[in-house]
C-alpha cells in the first residue's frame, strides 16, 4: 500500500490517521509522508496550515492513546508481551535511560529520534508522568515535528525526494542538541539560586576570574578541535556536497529575492572598513581600561596577525589538496575555510572578550555575546544568500576561528595569572 498515492486522493485524512497510527507504534514512514505533503503544498494541491493541523492533531491523538494504554496496562504487560509489537524490555530500558539523562523534556525532541517516538507515549504512561505535564511536552513536540517536515517539504518542493534522508539525519542530531539545551535551561532555572551562590563562593576564594576563563576556553578548545577534525574529514571526502545543496536551497526558498541590499549590508561586517576600526577599538579599550596593557596589546597583535597567517596558510593548504567546486552561480568560491567567516569572527569575538573582560556589568557581557552571535549568523546567511560562499566554508571558518580564539584566550589568561603570581611573590619578598 503506497501512502503517497493515497495522499494524492485523500490528503489530510491520510496525514491524520498515518500520524495517529505511527505514534501507537505501527512504524509508518510518516516523515517521508509529511515531506511529501509539503511537496503537495508546494504544488498547490494542499494547504500548508490544514496539512500541519491534520498531522499535528493526528500526532497528539496518537501519542495520547499510547499514554493511556501504557498507564492502563502497566510495565509487567509490556515486559511480557511488548516484544511482539516492538515495545520489548530492551527498548523500554533504552528510553528509560534517556529519560534519566535528560528528564521529561526528552518528550519534546523524541519525535525526531527514530525508535524513541514510538515508545515515549507508552513509557510516560507506564511511569505515571502526570498527564498535564506529559501533554504539555508531547503536544509541543508534535507541533514542532510536523511543522518542521511539512515546511521543509514545501521549501524544497520536488527536491525533497533527494534530500529527505540527509535532513532526517541532521534533524536527529539537532533534536538531541536542542533537548540537551532545554535541559540545561531547565536546570539553570531550577537551581539558579544554588548556582549563583556557588559561583560567588568560587569567585570569593579565587584571586581572579581567570580560573573560570581558563577552564572554559580550554574545554572549548578541545571540543572545537574534535569538531574541526570532523569538518576537515568531511571536506576532504566531499561529504559536504549535499549539505551545501540542501542549506542553499532552503535559504533561497525561505527568503525573498529582494533582500540583496540587506544582505550586502550584513556582509559588510566582514569588510576591512569595519574590521580595522574594530581592532583599533580593542586597542584603545586595552590602553584605557586594562591593567596588563603590554600583555593585552601583544595578545591583540598575535590574535589578529596570527589569524591572518592561519587563514592564508589553511586556504593555500586545502586549495592544493582539493580545489573547491564551482558555486551554483558558476563562480569559484574563496578557498576552504572561508576567509570572511574566519577573520570576522576572530576580530569580533576577541573585541567582545576584551570589552567584557573589564566590565563588571553582567548585562553588558550577555549583550556582547548575543551581538557576536547575531553578527556570525547574519554574515553566514548573507554570504550564502549572495552566492559567494558555501555553507560548509562558512561553518569551517567559524570552527577554525573558535579553535584559534579559545587557544589564545586560554594562553592569555594563564600568562596573566602567572604574571600576577610573580608580582605577588616579589611583594612578599
C-alpha positions in Angstrom: 0.0 0.0 0.0 1.6 3.2 -1.2 0.7 6.0 1.2 1.9 8.7 -1.2 -0.7 7.6 -3.7 -3.3 7.7 -1.0 -2.2 11.2 -0.1 -2.9 12.3 -3.7 -6.5 11.1 -3.3 -7.4 11.6 0.4 -4.8 14.2 1.5 -5.5 15.4 5.1 -7.2 12.2 6.2 -4.2 10.1 5.3 -2.0 12.5 7.2 -4.2 12.4 10.3 -4.5 8.7 10.5 -0.9 7.9 9.4 0.5 10.1 12.2 -2.0 8.7 14.7 -1.1 5.1 14.0 2.6 5.9 13.8 2.6 7.1 17.5 0.8 3.9 18.5 3.9 2.1 17.2 2.8 0.9 13.7 6.1 2.1 12.2 4.8 4.0 9.2 7.1 6.2 7.1 5.5 9.4 8.4 8.5 11.7 8.0 8.6 10.9 4.3 4.8 11.3 4.2 4.9 14.8 5.9 7.6 15.9 3.5 5.5 14.7 0.6 2.6 16.6 2.0 4.9 19.7 1.9 5.6 18.9 -1.8 1.8 18.9 -2.4 1.6 22.2 -0.7 4.4 23.5 -3.0 2.3 22.3 -6.0 -0.8 23.9 -4.7 -2.7 20.6 -4.1 -2.9 21.0 -0.3 -2.9 24.0 2.1 0.0 24.4 4.4 -1.9 25.2 7.5 -4.5 22.4 7.1 -1.7 19.9 6.4 0.2 20.9 9.6 -3.1 20.9 11.5 -4.1 17.4 10.3 -0.7 15.9 11.0 -0.3 17.7 14.4 -3.7 16.6 15.7 -3.1 13.1 14.5 0.2 13.0 16.3 -1.4 14.4 19.5 -4.2 11.9 19.5 -1.9 9.0 18.7 0.6 9.7 21.5 -2.3 10.4 24.0 -3.7 7.0 23.2 -0.3 5.4 23.7 0.0 7.2 27.1 -3.4 5.9 28.3 -2.6 2.3 27.1 0.7 2.4 28.9 -0.9 3.7 32.1 -3.7 1.1 31.9 -1.6 -2.0 31.1 1.5 -1.1 33.2 5.1 -2.3 33.0 4.5 -6.0 33.6 2.4 -6.4 30.5 5.0 -4.8 28.2 7.8 -6.7 29.7 5.9 -9.9 29.0 4.3 -9.2 25.6 5.8 -5.9 24.4 8.4 -7.6 22.1 5.7 -8.8 19.8 4.8 -5.1 19.0 8.4 -3.8 19.1 7.9 -2.5 22.6 10.0 -5.0 24.5 12.1 -4.6 27.7 15.2 -3.6 25.7 13.6 -0.6 24.0 11.8 0.5 27.2 15.0 0.3 29.1 16.8 2.4 26.5 14.1 5.1 26.7 14.3 4.9 30.5 18.0 5.6 30.3 17.3 8.7 28.0 14.7 9.9 30.4 17.1 9.6 33.4 19.7 11.6 31.5 17.5 14.4 30.0 14.3 14.3 32.1 10.8 14.8 30.9 12.0 17.4 28.3 13.1 14.5 26.2 9.4 14.1 25.1 9.7 17.3 23.1 12.5 16.1 20.9 11.8 12.3 21.0 9.7 12.7 17.8 12.9 13.4 15.9 14.6 10.3 17.2 13.8 7.0 15.3 12.6 4.3 17.7 12.1 6.8 20.5 8.8 8.4 19.4 7.0 5.0 19.2 7.8 4.3 22.9 7.6 7.7 24.5 3.9 7.7 25.0 3.7 4.2 26.4 6.7 4.8 28.7 5.2 8.1 30.0 2.0 6.2 30.9 3.8 3.3 32.5 5.9 5.6 34.7 2.8 7.7 35.6 4.0 11.0 34.5 1.1 13.4 35.2 -0.9 13.7 32.1 -1.0 17.5 32.1 2.8 17.6 32.2 3.1 14.9 29.5 0.6 16.6 27.3 2.4 19.9 27.5 5.7 18.5 26.3 4.2 15.9 23.9 1.9 18.3 22.1 4.6 21.0 21.8 7.0 18.4 20.4 4.3 17.1 17.9 3.6 20.6 16.7 7.4 21.3 16.2 7.9 17.9 14.5 5.1 18.2 11.9 5.8 21.9 11.3 9.4 21.1 10.5 8.8 18.3 8.0 5.8 19.8 6.2 7.6 23.2 5.9 10.8 21.6 4.6 8.8 19.7 2.1 7.2 22.9 1.0 10.5 24.8 0.8 12.4 22.0 -1.1 9.5 21.1 -3.4 10.3 18.3 -5.9 13.9 18.2 -4.5 12.6 16.7 -1.2 12.9 13.2 -2.5 16.6 13.6 -3.0 17.4 15.0 0.5 14.9 13.7 3.0 17.3 11.0 4.4 20.0 13.6 5.0 17.6 16.0 6.5 16.3 13.4 8.9 19.8 12.6 10.0 20.6 16.2 10.8 17.3 16.8 12.5 18.0 13.8 14.8 21.3 15.5 15.7 19.7 18.8 16.1 16.8 17.4 18.2 19.3 15.8 20.6 21.2 19.1 20.8 18.0 21.1 21.5 17.0 18.5 24.1 20.3 18.9 25.9 20.0 22.7 25.6 16.4 22.7 27.0 17.6 20.5 29.9 20.4 22.9 30.6 17.9 25.9 30.7 15.6 23.9 32.9 18.3 23.0 35.4 19.6 26.6 35.4 16.1 28.0 36.3 15.5 25.3 38.9 18.9 25.6 40.6 19.6 29.2 39.8 20.0 30.2 43.5 22.4 27.4 44.2 24.4 28.0 41.1 24.7 31.8 41.8 25.7 31.1 45.4 28.3 28.5 44.2 29.7 30.8 41.6 30.1 33.6 44.2 31.8 31.3 46.6 34.2 30.2 43.9 35.0 33.8 42.9 35.4 34.8 46.6 38.1 32.1 47.1 39.8 32.8 43.7 42.1 35.7 43.2 40.7 36.3 39.7 38.1 35.0 37.3 41.0 33.7 35.2 40.5 30.2 36.5 37.0 30.1 35.1 38.1 31.6 31.8 41.0 29.1 31.6 38.7 26.1 32.2 36.0 27.4 29.8 38.3 28.3 27.0 40.5 25.2 27.5 37.4 23.0 27.4 36.0 24.8 24.4 39.4 24.4 22.6 39.4 20.6 23.0 35.7 20.3 21.9 36.3 22.5 18.9 39.4 20.6 17.9 37.3 17.5 17.8 34.7 19.3 15.6 37.5 20.7 13.4 38.8 17.2 12.7 35.3 16.1 11.6 34.9 19.1 9.4 38.2 18.5 7.7 37.4 14.9 7.2 34.0 15.7 5.6 35.6 18.3 3.4 38.3 16.0 2.1 35.8 13.2 1.4 33.4 15.7 -0.3 30.7 14.9 2.3 29.5 18.5 2.3 28.1 18.4 -1.2 24.6 17.5 -0.2 24.9 19.6 2.9 25.7 22.7 0.9 22.9 22.0 -1.7 20.2 21.5 0.9 21.1 24.5 3.0 21.5 26.8 0.0 18.2 25.6 -1.5 16.3 26.0 1.8 17.7 29.5 2.4 16.8 30.8 -1.1 13.3 29.2 -0.8 12.7 30.7 2.7 13.9 34.2 1.9 12.6 36.6 -0.8 14.6 37.7 -3.8 14.5 41.4 -2.8 16.8 41.2 0.2 20.0 41.8 -1.7 20.6 45.3 -0.2 20.1 44.0 3.3 22.4 41.0 2.8 25.1 43.2 1.3 24.9 45.4 4.4 25.3 42.3 6.6 28.2 41.1 4.5 30.0 44.5 5.2 30.6 43.5 8.9 33.5 41.4 7.5 35.0 44.1 5.3 38.3 45.7 6.2 36.5 49.0 6.6 34.7 47.6 9.6 37.3 45.1 11.0 40.2 47.6 11.1 38.4 50.2 13.2 37.1 47.3 15.3 40.7 46.2 16.1 41.5 49.8 16.9 38.6 50.0 19.3 40.0 46.9 21.0 43.4 48.6 21.2 42.0 51.8 22.7 40.0 49.8 25.2 43.1 48.0 26.4 45.1 51.2 26.7 42.4 53.0 28.6 40.9 50.3 30.8 43.3 47.3 31.2 45.9 46.9 33.9 48.1 44.5 31.9 48.4 46.8 28.9 51.6 45.3 27.5 50.4 41.7 27.7 47.0 42.6 26.2 48.4 44.6 23.3 50.8 41.8 22.4 47.8 39.3 22.6 45.7 41.5 20.3 48.5 41.6 17.8 49.0 37.8 18.0 45.3 37.2 17.6 44.9 39.4 14.5 48.2 38.7 12.8 48.1 35.0 13.7 44.5 34.8 12.4 45.6 36.3 9.0 48.6 33.9 8.7 46.4 30.9 9.8 43.7 31.9 7.3 46.2 32.2 4.4 48.0 29.0 5.3 44.9 27.0 5.6 43.4 28.3 2.3 46.7 27.5 0.5 46.9 24.0 2.0 43.4 23.0 1.3 43.4 24.5 -2.2 46.4 22.4 -3.0 44.8 19.3 -1.6 41.3 19.7 -3.1 40.4 22.7 -5.3 36.9 24.0 -4.4 33.9 23.2 -6.8 32.1 26.0 -8.6 29.2 27.6 -6.8 25.6 27.4 -8.1 26.1 30.7 -10.0 29.2 29.3 -11.7 31.8 31.3 -9.8 34.7 30.0 -7.8 34.3 30.5 -4.0 37.1 31.5 -1.7 39.3 28.6 -0.5 38.3 26.4 2.4 37.9 27.6 5.1 36.0 30.8 4.3 38.2 33.9 4.8 35.4 36.2 5.8 34.0 33.9 8.4 37.3 33.1 10.0 38.8 36.6 10.3 35.5 38.4 11.1 34.6 36.0 13.9 38.1 36.2 15.2 38.1 40.0 15.4 34.5 40.5 16.5 34.7 37.8 19.2 38.1 39.0 20.6 36.9 42.6 20.7 33.8 41.4 22.7 36.1 39.4 25.0 38.4 42.4 25.6 35.5 44.7 26.5 33.7 42.1 28.6 36.8 41.1 30.5 37.0 44.5 32.2 33.3 45.1 32.5 31.6 44.4 35.9 28.1 44.6 34.3 26.7 41.1 33.6 24.1 42.6 31.2 26.8 44.1 29.1 28.6 40.8 28.9 25.4 39.0 27.8 24.6 41.7 25.2 28.2 41.4 23.8 27.9 37.6 23.5 24.5 38.0 21.7 25.8 40.6 19.4 28.7 38.5 18.3 26.4 35.5 17.8 24.0 37.6 15.7 26.8 39.0 13.6 28.1 35.5 12.9 24.6 34.3 11.9 23.9 37.4 9.8 27.3 37.2 8.0 26.8 33.5 7.3 23.3 34.0 5.8 24.4 36.9 3.7 27.4 35.0 2.2 25.2 32.1 1.2 22.3 34.3 0.0 24.7 36.3 -2.2 26.1 33.1 -3.7 29.8 33.9 -2.8 30.5 31.2 -0.3 29.2 27.7 0.5 27.7 26.9 3.9 30.4 24.4 4.7 33.2 27.0 4.1 31.4 29.4 6.5 31.0 26.6 9.1 34.6 25.6 8.7 35.8 29.3 9.1 33.8 29.6 12.3 35.2 26.3 13.7 38.8 27.3 12.9 38.2 30.8 14.4 36.8 29.2 17.5 39.9 26.9 17.9 42.3 29.8 17.4 40.4 32.1 19.8 39.9 29.6 22.6 43.6 28.7 22.5 44.6 32.4 22.5 42.3 33.3 25.4 43.4 30.3 27.5 47.1 31.2 26.9 46.5 34.8 27.7 44.7 34.1 31.0 47.4 31.6 32.0 50.1 34.2 31.3 48.0 36.9 33.2 47.7 34.5 36.2 51.4 33.7 36.2 52.3 37.3 35.9 50.1 38.2 38.9 51.5 35.3 40.9 55.1 36.5 40.1 54.2 40.1 41.3 52.7 38.7 44.5 55.8 36.7 45.2 58.1 39.8 44.7 55.9 41.8 47.1 56.2 39.0 49.8 60.0 39.2 49.5 
